[in-house]
Amino acid sequence: MHQPVEMGPLVSASLAGDATSRPTVGVMGGTEDGLKVGELARAAGLSIRTVRYYDQIGLLTPSRRSSAGHRVYDDVDVRRLYRICLLRRTGLPLAEIGKALDEPGWDLRDAMLAHLELIDHQQAVGAALRRRLAAMVNATGTGDTPSTDQLLETMEEMTMLDDIVQRRISILVYDDIPAMHGWLVRVFGLGAGRLEHDAEGRWVHGEVQAGDGVIWLHQVSPRFGLASPQTLGAATGTTAVMVEDVDAHHRHVRDEGAEILYPPTDQPYGYREYSARDPEGGLWSFMKPLD
């Protein structure tokens, strides 16, 4: 999940003014009437690449440039960035965010109040659950057992924080499960999981770890219409994996001899990614959000 971006205290302070005015942005080290790209990025908790990319696609164009040609962002730009950060939390692609930003009825105060209400609700539910668990822990310390009602109320509060669907597992079909298992670990850097064969010695299942998720490697099955991409001569889907450093991951995979379809690229939907194929023709993308 995309992580929320906290506005730095200096940037947040600039949000207090009227949205139609352009007062000086109070940031130490900034220009007389605005922020340079690096200063805005640091204050907002973003990368410089992200802020520049927003400019490139017209999402956050600086109000002006300095005499030296540097981007300079003023308070109106900061308010726009705040709106971008809020909308990114909803999972909207950048193209849709651009359309939403042009909504004439949008109000900064209303947006901040809605944001505050959401955070208050999340904190209230979490605090109530914590109090209940702490009381139950204390009770068990004295030999008491939580009542059925207490356990039911605890589960109810837990479901308010969790989705009904709790886990997803990706399944990829390969002809040679052990070979692909070793290749994915060595080349793509996935975590090694278990390998299983049936009573006749046929490899039927493999697992690799990809961050917080697991990927199963499944045997070919004509009965269920499951075939390797190399048999089909085409990939019918792609597996996307988030990585910490897209460029470093790309260099490693390239040096291992994997087929690279395109190098690390900043995409219009808000991710830097590259794509590669595995030995059986499976399509993979490795990416990281631009912000």
WOFEN-V882031 format. One record per backbone hydrogen bond with DSSP energy under -1.0 kcal/mol. NH is the residue of the N-H (numbers start at 1). CO is the residue of the C=O. E is the energy in kcal/mol with one decimal. If there is no record, write none. Layout:
BEGIN
NH,CO,E
NH,CO,E
END
This chain:
BEGIN
8,43,-2.0
12,8,-3.2
13,9,-1.9
15,12,-1.7
16,13,-1.3
21,18,-1.4
27,25,-1.9
30,27,-2.2
31,34,-1.5
35,73,-2.9
40,36,-2.5
41,37,-2.5
42,38,-2.3
43,39,-2.3
44,40,-2.1
46,41,-2.5
51,47,-1.8
52,48,-2.5
53,49,-2.3
54,50,-2.5
55,51,-1.6
56,52,-2.4
57,53,-2.1
58,55,-1.3
59,54,-2.3
60,54,-1.5
64,72,-1.6
66,70,-2.7
69,66,-2.1
72,64,-2.3
73,35,-3.1
78,74,-1.9
79,75,-2.4
80,76,-1.9
81,77,-2.3
82,78,-2.2
83,79,-2.0
84,80,-2.2
85,81,-2.6
86,82,-2.2
87,83,-2.5
88,84,-2.4
89,85,-1.1
91,88,-1.4
92,87,-1.1
97,93,-2.1
98,94,-2.2
99,95,-1.2
100,96,-2.3
101,97,-2.4
103,100,-1.8
106,103,-1.4
111,107,-2.2
112,108,-2.5
113,109,-2.6
114,110,-2.3
115,111,-2.3
116,112,-2.7
117,113,-2.5
118,114,-2.1
119,115,-2.2
120,116,-2.7
121,117,-2.2
122,118,-2.3
123,119,-2.6
124,120,-2.5
125,121,-2.4
126,122,-2.2
127,123,-2.8
128,124,-2.4
129,125,-2.2
130,126,-2.2
131,127,-2.6
132,128,-2.2
133,129,-2.4
134,130,-2.8
135,131,-2.3
136,132,-2.1
137,133,-2.5
138,134,-2.4
139,135,-2.1
140,136,-2.3
141,137,-1.3
142,139,-1.1
143,140,-1.1
144,139,-2.2
151,147,-2.2
152,148,-2.6
153,149,-2.6
154,150,-2.2
155,151,-2.4
156,152,-2.1
157,153,-2.0
158,154,-2.2
159,155,-2.2
161,158,-1.2
162,158,-1.4
170,214,-1.3
172,216,-3.0
174,218,-2.2
180,176,-2.3
181,177,-2.6
182,178,-2.3
183,179,-2.1
184,180,-2.8
185,181,-1.7
186,182,-2.4
187,183,-3.2
190,184,-1.8
191,209,-2.6
193,207,-1.7
196,205,-3.2
198,202,-2.4
201,198,-2.0
204,196,-2.2
205,196,-1.7
206,217,-1.5
207,194,-1.8
208,215,-2.2
209,191,-2.5
210,213,-3.0
213,210,-1.8
215,208,-3.0
216,170,-3.2
217,206,-3.1
218,172,-3.6
221,226,-2.0
226,221,-2.8
232,228,-1.9
233,229,-2.3
234,229,-1.1
239,283,-2.2
241,285,-2.7
243,287,-2.4
249,245,-2.4
250,246,-2.4
251,247,-2.1
252,248,-2.0
253,249,-2.4
254,250,-2.8
255,251,-2.5
256,252,-1.5
257,254,-1.6
258,253,-1.9
261,275,-2.5
262,275,-1.2
265,273,-2.5
267,271,-3.6
270,267,-1.8
272,288,-2.7
273,265,-2.3
274,286,-1.8
275,262,-1.5
276,284,-2.3
277,259,-2.2
278,282,-2.1
281,278,-2.3
284,276,-2.8
285,239,-2.6
286,274,-2.3
287,241,-2.3
288,272,-1.6
290,270,-2.7
END
